[in-house]
Amino acid sequence: MDPLPDEKKLPGPGGTPAGLPDQNRVTLTGHLLFLVHARGSKSESWVPYLVVAPSQVHRLHREGDNPFLESSLTLFHGRHVAVHGHWEPSGRFLVVEDCQACPPPFPVREETLP
């Protein structure tokens, strides 16, 4: 396999590698929640997850954010969102390129919103 030219390795907007094939990009919708990661260890922290379904939960990371704070995603905690991004090479988390609040696919009573 031929290596990518140098210009294809440079980060594009939002930290996305320029020239990333479209099949590596995904758009998922679900609820963004900060949950405890590595409970009881020195690495214990609150990290963002996208809950798509009860058995489909994905860890999120925004390129350039401190992985222990993820401050650019805290505004979306508890909200239904559409996340556009690509999978990190190991597949452990989704690298967020864009995150936007969107209406939930089901009615939500106002008193249950954060």
C-alpha positions in Angstrom: 0.0 0.0 0.0 1.4 3.4 -1.0 1.9 5.9 1.9 -0.3 8.9 1.9 1.3 12.1 0.6 2.4 14.5 3.4 -0.5 16.9 2.8 -3.0 14.0 3.4 -1.5 13.5 6.9 -2.0 17.1 8.1 -5.0 17.7 10.3 -8.0 19.3 8.7 -10.7 21.4 10.3 -11.5 20.2 13.8 -8.4 18.0 14.0 -9.6 15.5 11.4 -6.9 14.1 9.2 -7.3 15.6 5.8 -8.2 13.1 3.1 -9.7 10.6 5.5 -11.9 8.2 3.5 -15.6 8.8 3.8 -16.2 5.2 5.0 -14.2 6.0 8.2 -16.5 8.9 9.0 -19.6 8.3 11.0 -22.6 10.3 12.2 -24.4 8.9 15.3 -27.2 10.2 17.4 -27.9 9.5 21.0 -27.7 11.0 24.5 -24.3 12.4 25.6 -23.6 11.6 29.2 -20.5 12.0 31.4 -19.9 8.7 33.2 -17.2 7.6 35.6 -14.3 5.8 33.8 -11.8 3.6 35.6 -13.6 3.8 39.0 -11.3 3.3 42.0 -8.1 3.7 40.0 -5.7 6.7 39.8 -7.2 7.3 36.4 -10.8 7.7 37.6 -12.5 10.5 35.8 -15.7 11.6 34.3 -15.6 11.1 30.5 -18.2 11.6 27.8 -20.1 8.7 26.3 -22.7 8.6 23.5 -25.5 6.3 24.5 -27.1 5.2 21.2 -29.0 2.2 22.7 -28.7 0.2 25.9 -26.1 -2.1 24.4 -24.4 0.5 22.2 -22.3 3.0 24.2 -19.3 4.8 22.7 -16.6 6.8 24.4 -16.0 10.2 22.9 -13.0 12.4 22.6 -12.7 15.9 21.0 -9.3 16.4 19.4 -7.3 19.1 21.3 -9.4 18.7 24.5 -7.8 17.6 27.8 -8.9 13.9 28.0 -9.6 14.3 31.7 -11.9 17.3 31.2 -13.4 17.2 27.7 -14.6 20.8 28.3 -15.9 21.3 24.8 -18.5 18.5 25.3 -19.7 19.4 28.8 -22.4 21.8 27.4 -24.0 18.7 25.8 -24.2 16.6 29.0 -27.7 15.0 29.3 -28.8 16.2 25.8 -29.7 14.3 22.7 -27.0 15.1 20.1 -25.8 14.3 16.6 -22.1 13.5 16.7 -20.0 13.6 13.5 -16.5 12.1 13.7 -14.2 9.2 12.9 -13.0 6.2 14.9 -9.6 6.4 16.6 -7.3 3.8 15.0 -7.5 1.4 17.9 -11.3 1.7 17.8 -11.5 2.5 21.5 -13.3 5.8 21.1 -14.9 8.1 18.5 -13.0 11.3 17.7 -15.6 14.1 17.6 -15.3 16.5 14.7 -18.7 18.2 15.4 -21.4 17.8 18.0 -24.8 19.5 17.8 -27.9 19.3 20.0 -30.9 17.9 18.3 -34.5 17.1 19.3 -34.9 13.7 20.9 -36.7 11.1 18.9 -39.4 10.7 21.6 -41.3 13.3 23.8 -39.5 14.4 26.9 -41.2 16.1 29.8 -39.7 19.5 30.6 -39.3 18.7 34.4 -36.9 15.8 33.5 -34.4 18.0 31.6 -31.2 19.0 33.4 
